[in-house]
């Protein structure tokens, strides 16, 4: 199961990008997104998110 970032909760702080070991996260205009084809389900991004905006599908 891949992770996803809730656009309603994401504050676009960028902390998750540095935590992703496979560079599956990219910056959008108002929030960040995770490419489900690259995500390895490690959970590093979710652990690092200060507002708990990252969830498993």
Phi, psi and omega in degrees: 000126179279161175268159174220158180252125178288119181294335178285335184258334185293133178257005179057041180284333177090358181299321183295327181300315181292337183274340184283117183285346182245010178054045180273352184257135178229153182276132172255186181291314183246344180204171183259159179229155178244127177283113183294339179283339179259334184299131180256010177062032182284333178083003181299321180294316180296321179294328184274340186294120183286345181245012179052046181268357184251127185226159173277145178285000000 
